[in-house]
């Protein structure tokens, strides 16, 4: 698992736009398989969140700045750096007031949650339909 983590970090820090393109391709498969306007909205939210994160990372030379990072915090990766006066797009960076999440992370999580709710509702309906057909 350490190798996958290192590969992910390298791809994100060195080539965030390529990584974003790969994520968009995977999300396109989700849209094709679920076929719901709400799932499309969730995927669009996820793409927007990923794009915001890629934009701020690319603007800051492959690092994700953290605004308000406590001095006692030791990031697990050199990819996260404390924001400085030279930080670009600080509004899109990870924020201490958001629990060290970025606006892009929040949008990404909301979109993913929307897709999960849609899938869960469909599974419950399918299960209820199968149960009623057996009685």
N, C-alpha and C positions, 0 to 999 in steps of 0.2 A: 504494500500500500504506500510505502514511503516513495517508491519510484513514481507511482501515479501522481502523488502530490507534487513531487518535484517537476514532473512533466507539465502538469497543469500550471504551476507557478511560472515556469519558463515560457510556456505558450502565452499566458496572460500578460506577463511583464514585457516580453519582447515583441509579441505580435497580437495585441489586443483586438485589432480589427479582423484578423483571420480567425481568431477564436470566436469573435462575435458572429462572423459568417457561418461557422460550423454550428453554433448554437441556434441560429436562425433556421438552418436546414433541419435540425432536429425538431424545432418547434413547428415548422411547416408540416412535418409528418404527423404531429399531434393534431393540427387543424384538419388534415386529410382524413385521419382515422375517426375523429370525434364528430365532425360535421355539425356544429352547433354555433349559432351566432354568439352565444355567451362564451363558448370555448375560444372563438376567434378573438373576442374582446380580451380574454385572459392571456392569450398568446401575444396579442398586440401589447398588452401591459408588460409582459415578460421581456419582449424585444426592446421596448422603451427603457426598462430598467437596466437591461444588459448594455444598451447603447449609452446610457448615462454613465455607467461604470467604466465602459471602454473609453469614453470620451475623456473623463477626468484622469484615468490612468495614462492614456496616451499623452495628454497635455502635460503631465508631470513626469515624463521620462520613465514610464513603466512602474511607477510607484503609486500607491493609493494613499493620499494624505489623510491624516486623522486630525480633525479640528477639535481642540480641547482634550487631546490625549493626556491622561494623567502621567506624571513623571515616573510613577511606580509601575506603570504598565510596560511589560516586555512583549513586543509583538512576536508571534510564532514564526514570522517570516520577515525578511528584509523588504518585502514588497510594501509593507505598511510603514509609513514614516510620519512623524509629527508634522503637522502643517506649520509653515513659516510664512513670513511676509511675502515670500516669492511664490507661494503656492498658487497655481492657476486653477480656476473654477472651484474655489473652496466651497461654494454652495453645494456642489455635487459630491464632495469628499465625504468620507465617513465622519460622523458627528458624535461627539460624546453625549450630547443632549438627546440623541436618538438611540442611545444604548450601543454606540460604536457601529451603527449601521449608517449607510448612506441613503439618500433619497431614492437612488436607483435600486438599492437593496429592498427598500420598503415597497416600491412599485413592483419589483420582481416577485416578492413574496405574496403580494395581493393578487397578482395575476395567476401565479401558481396555485394559490388557495382557491381561486375561482374555478380553475380547471379541475382541481381535486373534488370540489363540491359537485360539479356537474357530473363527473365520472361516478361519484358515490351515489348520487340520486339515480342515475341510469342503472347502476348495479342493483340498487334496492328495488326499483320498478321491475327490472328483469326478473329478479328473484321472486317478487310478489306475483308476477304473471306466471312464472313456472309453477309456483305452489298452487295457485288457483286452478291451473290446468290439470293438476294431478288429482284434485278432489272431485 
